[in-house]
């Protein structure tokens, strides 16, 4: 039982560290799945990675991704509210696919090692 609890704690810690360290890739994954807005990204990050993402971290990252041409945004009126909707660009998709390929390669490398 203790080992299962330790594994769960380690998994939670790694998940949080991953989310914080690769926030740009997580955002790209979210906007690739469907065009979305900032608050939705904050909620998805909290639900999926147990990380409370602050507006002060998210919006500068979205601005950087947009400046690099990895996401694009548009203003849209939803339920009487103006929202800035983000969607992934082709360059963003290429970066995300390269990132996923890199992770798969690293996983294959590590699976060949013994504990």
N, C-alpha and C positions, 0 to 999 in steps of 0.2 A: 504494500500500500504506500509506503514511504517513497519507493522508487517512482511510482506512478505520479505522486504529488510533485516530486522533484522534477520529473520530466515535464509535467504540465507547467510548472513555474518557469523552467528553462525555455519551453516553447513560447510562453507568453512574453518573456523578456526578449527573446530573439525576434518575435513578431513585432514588438514595439520598436526595437532598435532598427529593424529592417524598414519599417514604415517611416521612421524619422530620417534615416540615412538615404533612402531612395524615394523621397516624396515626389520628385519629378516623374519618376516611372509609374508610381501609383496613380498620379493624376492622369497621366497618359492612358493608363489602363481603364480608368473610369470613363474618360471622355471617348475612348475608342468604343466602349460598350454601348454608349449612347450619349448624344450631346446633353450637357448638363450645366448647372450653375454652381457657384461657389458654395452656398449653404448646403446643397446636396452632396457635394464632395466632402464637406466637413462631416456630415452625418454618416456617409458611407465609410469614411476612414475610421470613425469612432466604432461603428458596428463591426467592420471587418477586421480592424487591427487594434482595437481598444486604445486608440490614441486620440486624445482631445486636441484636435488641430485648431490653432488660433487663427483668426482672420489675418493677424499680422505676419503669419508665416505663409498662409495660403495665397493671398492676393499678390504679394511680391513674386512668388513662384509662378503663378499664372501669367503675370506680366512678363517674366523672363522667358517662359515657354512661348508666349506669343511673339515677343521680340525676336526669338530665334526661329520663328516660323514653324514651330512644332504643334501649336494649336492656333485656332482663329476664333474670334468671338463675334457675336452679333447681339444687338438689343432686340428683345422680344417682350411683348406684353402678355403676361399670363395672370389670369384671375385679377385683373386690374392693377397688377404690379409690373413695373419695367424690370426685366432681368437681363443680365448679361449671360448669354448662353455660349459655352465653349464647346468646340469640337476639334477633333484631331485632324491634322493635315497629312498629306502623303509623307512628308519628311518625318513627321511625328510617328507615323506607322512604321516607317523604316527603322527609326531609332528603337522603337518598342520591340520590333521583331529581332533586331540585333541583340538587344538586351536579353530577350527570352532565349535566343540561341546561346548566348554567353552563359546564362544560368544553367541551361541543359548540359553544356560542355563541362562546366565546373562540377555538376552533380555526377556526371559520368566519371570524371577524374577521381572524385572523392569516394565513389562507390567501389573503386578498385583497391582502396586502402583497408587495412585491418584495424581493428580497435585495440 
